[in-house]
Amino acid sequence: MKKINLLILLTAIAFISTGQNKKAFVEKSFSKIVTTEVKAKNYEIKPIETAYDLALNFSYLKHLSIDSQNKYLILPLVTINNKSIDEKSLKDIRMSDIENYEFNSGGITTALYGSRSANGLLKLTLKKKY
């Protein structure tokens, strides 16, 4: 019961702080991204050429920051122009096509986007030609 009340409280705080209304929250539906099994132990930060590289680098940094014991990196939830995207599509998006990106993680992110965002949320905005 306490966990549910905390989730409701976090959601309410997030709505107030972001100015979102409940209808917008309920309508957001994000599917899980199937992740490639990339071993965390062998991973090294690499130059970012695609949105997939960006997501992997953020995943690795998150992995290190929480001292995760997972053997594999888990991609964050990734949205493009507020729509979820699959891993294969991430590999097709060049960094030159991205106007802006933002990475968030923590309790409020999980409260707003669900358990799939427990590994973070990477929000991409593409340039207007898309």
C-alpha positions in Angstrom: 0.0 0.0 0.0 2.8 2.4 0.8 4.5 1.8 -2.6 1.3 2.7 -4.4 0.9 5.9 -2.4 4.5 6.9 -3.1 4.0 6.3 -6.8 0.9 8.5 -6.8 2.7 11.2 -4.9 5.7 11.1 -7.3 3.4 11.2 -10.3 1.5 14.2 -8.8 4.8 16.0 -8.1 5.9 15.3 -11.7 2.7 16.6 -13.2 3.0 19.8 -11.1 6.6 20.4 -11.9 6.3 19.6 -15.7 2.9 21.1 -16.2 1.6 17.9 -17.8 -2.0 17.0 -17.3 -3.3 13.5 -16.4 -4.7 12.8 -19.8 -1.3 13.3 -21.5 0.2 10.8 -19.0 -2.4 8.2 -19.5 -2.1 8.3 -23.3 1.6 7.7 -23.3 2.3 4.1 -24.1 5.8 2.9 -24.6 6.8 -0.6 -25.7 10.0 -2.3 -24.5 13.1 -2.1 -26.6 14.6 -5.5 -27.2 18.3 -5.0 -26.3 21.3 -6.6 -27.9 23.4 -8.4 -25.3 26.4 -6.1 -25.0 28.6 -7.2 -22.2 29.2 -4.4 -19.7 32.6 -5.8 -18.7 34.0 -5.4 -22.2 32.3 -2.2 -23.2 34.3 1.0 -23.8 32.8 4.4 -24.4 32.9 4.9 -28.2 32.5 7.8 -30.6 28.9 8.6 -31.2 27.8 8.2 -34.8 24.2 6.9 -34.4 21.4 7.2 -31.8 22.2 3.6 -30.9 25.8 4.5 -29.9 24.4 7.4 -27.8 22.0 5.0 -26.0 24.7 2.5 -25.4 27.1 5.1 -24.0 24.4 6.4 -21.6 23.6 2.8 -20.6 27.2 2.2 -19.8 27.5 5.4 -17.7 24.3 4.5 -15.8 25.7 1.0 -15.3 28.8 2.5 -13.7 27.0 5.1 -11.7 24.8 2.6 -9.8 27.6 0.0 -9.6 25.4 -2.5 -11.4 26.1 -6.1 -11.1 24.4 -6.9 -14.4 26.7 -8.6 -16.9 25.0 -6.9 -19.8 24.1 -3.3 -20.6 20.4 -2.5 -20.8 19.3 0.2 -23.1 17.3 3.1 -21.6 13.8 3.7 -22.9 14.3 5.7 -26.0 11.7 8.1 -27.5 11.9 10.1 -30.7 9.6 13.1 -30.9 7.7 11.5 -28.0 7.2 8.1 -29.6 9.0 4.9 -28.5 11.5 3.4 -31.0 13.0 0.0 -31.4 16.7 -0.9 -31.3 17.0 -1.5 -35.0 15.7 1.9 -35.9 18.1 3.5 -33.5 21.0 2.2 -35.5 19.6 3.9 -38.6 19.5 7.4 -37.1 22.7 9.4 -37.6 23.7 12.0 -35.0 23.5 14.7 -37.7 19.7 14.0 -37.9 19.2 14.8 -34.2 18.4 18.3 -33.2 18.4 17.7 -29.4 18.7 14.9 -26.9 18.1 14.6 -23.1 18.8 11.7 -20.7 16.9 11.4 -17.5 16.8 8.7 -14.8 15.4 8.4 -11.3 12.2 8.1 -9.4 10.2 10.7 -11.3 11.2 9.3 -14.7 10.1 5.8 -13.6 6.8 7.3 -12.2 6.0 9.0 -15.4 7.1 6.4 -17.9 6.8 3.1 -16.0 9.3 0.4 -15.1 10.7 0.2 -18.6 12.4 3.6 -17.9 14.2 2.2 -14.8 17.4 2.2 -16.9 16.8 5.8 -17.9 15.0 7.7 -20.6 16.7 9.0 -23.6 14.5 11.6 -25.4 15.5 12.5 -28.9 14.2 15.3 -31.0 14.9 15.0 -34.8 15.5 17.9 -37.1 12.4 19.2 -38.8 13.0 17.5 -42.1 11.7 14.2 -40.4 
